[in-house]
């Protein structure tokens, strides 16, 4: 199923950390900026369906500016200060899922390349809980000119990793954006089970792997790579 995998890449939001913990923390901030976020979310829905753009940030600002009745330059400032920079402090208080760092270190030790592909700027999350330094590639899909599930950002990820799409396992928590997006780009996918799917172990039919926690993901991938998970963890101590 996963033979020939040479790289593992990850989404961030809701994949590396529990997104509900962030949502609880940002309620007061969100309410203070409700007018902005209601319009910005509408803009992002449009952009998820838009073909690759020569200047993603300019077009995003232009759409938001029209909705808010302001110039695109003013919209850019709003996006940067409220959405990108304004959220940074909240991520410093959020902890990743258990065993995330251990899992990624085990992949790195096994000789797999590591990538990050997120729909928001990775630098918004600082050092991504120690993961950034382990990454061979760390990019936001906005840089590519298109958001997931477009094949384009996945193609850019593959090119920068120097690995063929079929040799990449992409890990995410969204069927539409992560699983189907990466599959349509020719990659393999791993889906993080949540809610009742996790409780009843209902596997996602469109994903190559469905997993409940990061130790399980590590075990599955390393087994396919012919590496003992226990031996790998022992060597990492």
N, C-alpha and C positions, 0 to 999 in steps of 0.2 A: 504493500500500500504506500509506504513512504520511502521505498528504496531509491537511492540516488539523491536524497536531500543533501544540499550543501549549505543551505542558509535557512534561518528562521527569522521572520520579521513580525513585528507586533504593532497593533493599534495601541493607543494609550487610554483614552477616555472610556471608562467602563470595562476595560480589558485588563489593565495593569492595577487598577484600584477600583473599589466599589463606588460607582457614581452616585448612589443614593446618599452617601456620606457627604459628598460635595454639595448636593442639592439642599440638604438640610442646613448646611453652613451658610449658603449664599442667599437664603430666603430674604433677609433684610436688604442685602445689596441688590438683589433682583428687583425687589419692590421699589427701591429708590430709583431704579433705572428702568422701570416697567415699559415706558413709552419707547425707549431705545430698543430693548430686547424683543418686544412684540414685533417691531418692524424688522429688526436684524434677523430674527428667525424666519420671517417670510422671505427675506433676501436669500438666506442660505438654502431654503427649499427650492428656490428657483435655480440657484447655482449647482445644486446636486443633479439637476437635469440639463445643465448647459454644457455644450461642447467645449473642449480646451480653448482657453483664451490667451491672447498674446500678453495681456496685462490683467491678471485676475484681480489684483487689489484695486486697480482703477475702476474696473467694471463693477465690482462689489460696492465701492464707494458711490459710484454714479447711481446704482439702483437704490441704495439706502438714502442718498441725498434727495432723490425724487419723492420717496415715501415720507421723508421728514420735512420736506420743503426747505432744504438747505443746500449749499454748494457741495460738490464732491470733495473739495478740500476740507470743508468742515466735517463732512461725514467720515473722512479718513481719520481725523483727529478723534472723533467720537469712538470709532472702532478701536483705535490704538489704546486710548486712555481707559475706556470702560470695559471693553471685551478682552483685549490682549494683555495690557499691562495691569489693568484693574483686578484681574483674577489671579495674578501671580501669588499674592499673599495667602490666598485660600488654599492653593495647592501645597504650600509649605506645611500646612497643618494636616494634610491628608496622608494616610499611610497606605502603601500598596497592599495587595493581597498577600497572604502568607506564602512564603517560599518562592515568590517571584524572582528575587535576586539570586537565590540559590539555583533555581531552574535555569536562568540565563547563564549563570557562571558555568553550570554543568555542560550546556551546549557549547559554550566558548572553549572549554577545556577539551571537549570532544572534537574540536577542529571545525565546528560549524561557524559560518559567518552570521552576524547578528545585525538586524535592521529595525528601524522604527519608521512607520508611515502613519501619520495622524492627520486628521482634517483641520487641526489647529496647530499653530506654531509649537514645536516641541520645547523651545526655549521658555515658553510660558510656564512649564513645569520645572524649571531650574535644571538640576542634574538628573531629573527623572529617577529619584531615589537611588542614585548610584549606578543606574543602568546606562546612562549616556556614555560613560567612559568605556563600557564594554562593546559599544556599537561600532560597526564598520561603516554604517550609513544611518543617519538620523535626519529625516526630512518631514516637512509638512506638505500635504498634497496641494496646498495653495500655491506652493512654489512651482509646481508643474503646470499650473494654469487650469486645473480641474479638480473637483472633489470626487471622492468615492461615491458611487460605485463605478465611475469612469475607468476604463482600462488604462488610461494614460498615466495617472500617478503610479500605478503598479508597474507599468513599463519603465518609468523613470527609476523606480526603486531597483528593478532588476538590472538595469544598465549600470547604475552606480555601484551595486554590489558586485558586478562582474560575474553574475550567475544567471543561467537560463531560467525563465519563469517556471518551467516544470521541475526545477531543482530547488524551489523556494516553498517553504511552508509558511503561510500567513495566519497569524493568530488574532482573533477578534471576538467581539461579543454581539455583533449585528449580522443577521443573516443577509439582509439586503446589501449593506455596504461592504462588509468584510468577507463573508463567505462567498456570496455570488459575485461580488466585485473581483476578488482575487481569482476565483474559478474561471470567470470570463477572460481573465488576463493570462490564463494557462497555468496558474499556480495551484498548489494544494492548500487546503485550509484546515484550521483547527478552531472549533467553536467552544467558547466558555459557556457551559450550562448554568442557568440561573432559575430561580423560582421553582415552579412545579416540575419543570423539566429536570432540574437538578435533583429534586426530592425523589422523583420516580424514575430517574435515570433514563429519560427519553432522549435518545440520540437525535441529532439534527441530520436529516436524510441528505441534505445537500453538502454537508461537510465531510471531509476525509476522516477527521477525528472529532469526537465530542468528549470534553473532559470537565471534571468537577473542580479540580484544584491543580496547582502548578507542580506538585510532586507527581501527580498522575500524568500530567503532560510530559514531564521530564522522563518518567519511566517508559512511556510509550515511544517517544522519539528516540531515546538512547537505545532501547531494545531493537528498534528497526535499524539503528546504526551499528548494531552488534556490540554495544558497550553496556556493561553492567552498571546500573544506577547506583547500587550500594558501593561498588568499587570506586565509581567516580566521586561519590560524596566523601568517601574515606580519603581519597587522594587530594581532595580540595581542602581538607582540614589543616 
